Amino acid sequence: MSKRKLEILNEIFKMITDYIIENKVEFVSLNKKVYMSLNNNFKIIELDNSLDFCNNCYYGKTMIKVDKWISYSQGVKIADPNNYNVEYIAVKFKENDKDLPLELVIYTFIHELAHALTIPEKHQIKNLSNSAKKKLGKLQPMQNNDKKSIPLHHNRSFYLNLIILLRIAEKLNIYILPKEFNSFVYNKIIRYDSMINPEDNMSKGKIPLF
């Protein structure tokens, strides 16, 4: 079953990247439109016990290696577009020895692909709101030093790019959000992204192609 899921994710990756190239889709980096060319050399793999090394991985993980950061504005840095690399996207197929629903696996892959299509950002901790810090504490390790800068993985650019990918996925019949969330409104997507539950049939979405 894991082999079949990997085949499906690779098929989805090709469909989405072909669509992006054919339609010259632009993504977002700090409110600027950018055309992202995805390197096909990264791997799509199963997130299993050998990779699940933190409590913040949830159902997927995108490994991005940044070799150089450049200043964007006061307290904000971005990865130099020519000096970072996506190494792999890993998606969890099982939890507690039970197969996760294919709907969740596919949504998780789209979520992780949004990371791969978002230029990494670093923000100074003192510039983050308390609500952002609270949310980040659930998603990634935090530091107490306000002068430090930390990678901000789930930033505004990420969610806007996730919306772009979800629109593409709907057009291609890959994944359709539940009716109450499919208006592609920023706040609704953030809420959906944080609540999706493999035990809740209402939150799984639909995958007509599969």
C-alpha positions in Angstrom: 0.0 0.0 0.0 2.9 2.4 0.8 4.3 1.8 -2.7 1.0 2.7 -4.2 0.7 5.9 -2.2 4.2 6.9 -3.3 3.2 6.3 -6.9 0.1 8.5 -6.4 2.1 11.3 -4.8 4.6 11.3 -7.6 1.8 11.3 -10.1 0.2 14.3 -8.3 3.6 16.1 -8.3 3.9 15.7 -12.0 0.4 16.9 -12.7 0.7 20.0 -10.5 4.2 20.9 -11.8 3.1 20.4 -15.4 0.1 22.7 -14.7 2.4 25.4 -13.1 4.8 25.3 -16.1 2.0 25.4 -18.7 0.1 28.2 -17.1 3.2 30.1 -15.8 1.7 30.1 -12.3 3.3 32.7 -9.9 3.6 32.2 -6.2 4.1 34.6 -3.4 7.1 35.8 -1.4 6.5 38.6 1.1 3.6 39.9 -1.0 5.7 39.9 -4.2 4.8 37.6 -7.1 7.6 35.1 -8.1 7.8 32.3 -10.5 9.3 29.3 -8.7 11.0 26.6 -10.7 10.9 23.3 -8.7 13.9 21.1 -8.9 12.8 17.5 -9.7 15.8 16.0 -7.9 14.2 16.0 -4.5 12.7 12.8 -3.2 9.1 12.1 -2.2 9.3 9.5 0.7 7.3 8.0 3.5 7.6 9.7 6.9 8.3 6.8 9.2 10.1 6.2 12.5 13.5 6.8 10.9 12.5 10.4 10.0 9.9 11.3 12.6 12.5 12.8 14.9 10.5 15.6 16.4 7.1 16.2 17.9 6.4 18.9 15.4 6.3 16.8 12.2 2.6 15.9 12.4 1.8 14.2 9.1 4.5 15.6 6.9 7.9 17.2 6.7 9.8 19.1 4.0 13.5 19.2 4.4 15.0 22.4 3.0 18.7 23.3 3.3 19.4 27.0 3.2 23.1 27.9 2.5 22.7 31.7 2.5 20.2 34.2 4.0 19.8 37.7 2.8 18.3 40.7 4.5 14.8 41.7 3.2 13.7 44.3 5.7 14.3 45.2 9.4 14.1 41.9 11.3 13.3 39.8 8.3 15.6 37.7 6.1 14.8 35.4 3.2 16.8 32.5 1.7 18.9 33.5 -1.3 16.9 32.0 -4.1 20.1 30.7 -5.7 21.4 29.2 -2.4 18.8 26.9 -1.0 17.7 23.4 -1.9 14.7 21.2 -1.3 16.1 17.8 -0.3 12.9 15.8 0.3 9.2 15.8 1.1 8.2 13.1 3.5 4.5 12.2 4.2 3.2 9.9 6.9 1.2 6.9 5.6 0.5 5.2 8.9 -0.2 6.2 12.5 -0.3 3.7 15.3 0.1 0.9 12.7 -3.1 2.0 11.0 -3.2 3.3 7.4 -4.1 7.0 7.3 -6.9 7.9 4.8 -5.6 8.7 1.3 -7.4 12.0 1.5 -5.2 13.1 4.4 -2.1 11.8 2.7 -2.8 13.8 -0.4 -3.7 17.0 1.5 -0.5 16.6 3.6 1.5 16.3 0.4 -0.1 19.5 -1.0 0.7 21.3 2.3 4.3 20.1 2.1 4.6 21.1 -1.6 3.5 24.6 -0.5 6.6 24.7 1.7 8.8 23.6 -1.2 7.3 26.5 -3.3 7.7 29.2 -0.6 11.0 31.0 -0.3 12.1 30.4 3.3 11.9 33.3 5.7 13.6 34.2 9.0 11.9 36.6 11.5 13.3 38.2 14.6 11.4 36.8 17.6 10.8 40.2 19.1 8.8 41.2 16.0 6.3 38.3 16.3 2.9 38.8 17.9 2.0 36.8 20.9 -0.5 34.8 18.9 2.1 34.0 16.3 4.5 32.9 19.0 1.8 30.7 20.6 1.0 29.1 17.2 4.6 28.6 16.3 5.3 26.9 19.6 3.0 24.1 18.5 4.5 23.9 15.0 8.3 24.2 15.6 10.9 24.7 18.4 11.0 28.2 19.8 13.8 30.2 21.4 13.4 32.6 24.3 16.0 35.2 23.1 14.0 38.0 21.4 17.1 39.2 19.5 17.3 35.8 17.7 15.9 35.2 14.3 14.1 31.9 13.6 12.8 30.3 10.4 9.1 31.1 10.1 7.8 28.1 8.2 4.1 28.8 8.4 4.2 32.4 7.4 1.7 34.4 5.3 3.4 33.6 2.1 3.2 29.9 2.8 -0.6 30.0 3.3 -1.1 32.1 0.2 0.9 29.6 -1.8 -1.1 26.8 -0.2 -4.3 28.4 -1.5 -2.8 28.6 -5.0 -1.9 24.9 -4.9 -5.4 24.0 -3.5 -7.0 25.9 -6.4 -4.9 23.9 -8.9 -5.6 20.6 -7.1 -9.4 21.4 -7.4 -9.1 22.2 -11.1 -7.3 18.9 -11.6 -9.7 16.9 -9.5 -6.8 15.9 -7.2 -8.2 17.3 -4.0 -11.4 19.2 -3.2 -11.7 20.9 0.2 -14.8 20.3 2.3 -17.7 22.6 1.3 -17.5 24.8 4.3 -13.8 25.6 3.6 -13.6 25.7 -0.2 -13.9 29.5 -0.6 -10.1 29.8 -0.5 -10.3 32.5 2.2 -7.0 33.0 4.0 -8.3 32.6 7.5 -10.5 29.6 6.6 -7.5 27.8 5.1 -5.4 28.5 8.2 -8.2 27.1 10.3 -8.7 24.0 8.1 -5.0 23.4 8.0 -4.8 23.2 11.8 -7.9 21.1 12.3 -7.7 18.3 9.7 -8.2 15.0 11.5 -8.0 11.5 10.1 -10.8 10.3 12.4 -13.2 13.0 11.2 -14.8 12.2 7.9 -16.1 15.8 7.7 -12.6 17.3 7.4 -11.0 14.9 4.9 -12.0 16.6 1.6 -12.6 14.6 -1.6 -10.1 13.1 -4.1 -12.2 12.4 -7.3 -9.3 11.3 -9.4 -8.2 8.6 -6.9 
